[in-house]
Amino acid sequence: MPILSTPETTGVIYGEENVMSKLVKGMSEIKTCAVACWDSTGPSAAVASEMWTVTKELLKRSVSLRAITGINEDNISYCRR
């Protein structure tokens, strides 16, 4: 288990742009693997945003990615991508 140099904190981020900025920053720091659990709108949000660019960069660095989501006819094209 890693030893944290600072105490863990929990906060609330307001606003779509602020949430996306924090998410992209956090994603860019991933070293080995990431697991996500989304509702059925997650795949379209991931592919149609800046997250997709970061996701492709992670794959180039051989980071293991896994997403758990509900698949339906509205999001199947995003899931395949």
C-alpha positions in Angstrom: 0.0 0.0 0.0 1.4 3.4 -0.9 2.2 5.9 1.8 0.6 9.2 1.1 2.6 12.4 1.7 -0.5 14.5 2.2 -3.8 13.6 3.9 -6.6 12.4 1.6 -9.4 14.9 1.1 -12.8 14.8 -0.4 -14.3 17.8 -2.3 -17.1 18.7 -4.7 -16.3 20.1 -8.1 -19.0 22.3 -9.7 -19.4 22.9 -13.4 -18.9 20.7 -16.4 -15.7 22.4 -17.5 -14.2 22.2 -14.0 -15.1 18.5 -13.7 -13.7 17.7 -17.2 -10.5 19.6 -16.4 -9.9 17.8 -13.2 -10.7 14.4 -14.8 -8.3 15.0 -17.8 -5.5 16.1 -15.4 -6.0 13.0 -13.2 -6.2 10.7 -16.2 -2.9 12.1 -17.7 -1.1 11.0 -14.4 -2.2 7.3 -14.7 0.9 5.0 -14.9 -0.3 1.4 -15.2 -4.0 0.8 -15.2 -7.4 2.4 -14.8 -10.9 1.0 -14.2 -14.1 3.1 -14.7 -17.7 2.3 -13.9 -20.2 4.4 -15.9 -23.9 4.5 -16.6 -24.9 4.0 -20.2 -24.1 7.7 -21.1 -20.4 7.3 -20.1 -19.1 5.9 -23.4 -20.5 8.8 -25.4 -19.2 11.4 -23.0 -15.8 9.8 -23.0 -15.5 9.6 -26.8 -17.0 13.0 -27.5 -14.7 15.0 -25.2 -11.1 15.7 -24.4 -11.1 12.5 -22.4 -10.8 10.6 -25.7 -7.5 12.3 -26.6 -6.1 11.5 -23.2 -7.4 7.9 -23.4 -5.6 7.4 -26.8 -2.4 8.7 -25.2 -2.7 6.3 -22.3 -3.1 3.4 -24.8 0.0 4.5 -26.6 1.8 4.3 -23.3 0.5 0.7 -22.8 -1.7 1.7 -19.8 -4.3 -1.0 -19.2 -7.9 0.5 -19.4 -11.2 -1.2 -18.4 -14.7 0.3 -18.4 -17.8 -1.3 -17.0 -21.0 0.1 -18.5 -24.5 -0.7 -19.7 -24.5 -1.3 -23.5 -27.6 -0.4 -25.5 -28.5 0.7 -29.0 -27.9 4.4 -28.2 -24.3 3.8 -27.1 -23.1 0.7 -29.0 -21.2 2.7 -31.5 -19.2 4.5 -28.8 -18.6 1.2 -27.0 -17.2 -0.3 -30.2 -14.9 2.6 -30.6 
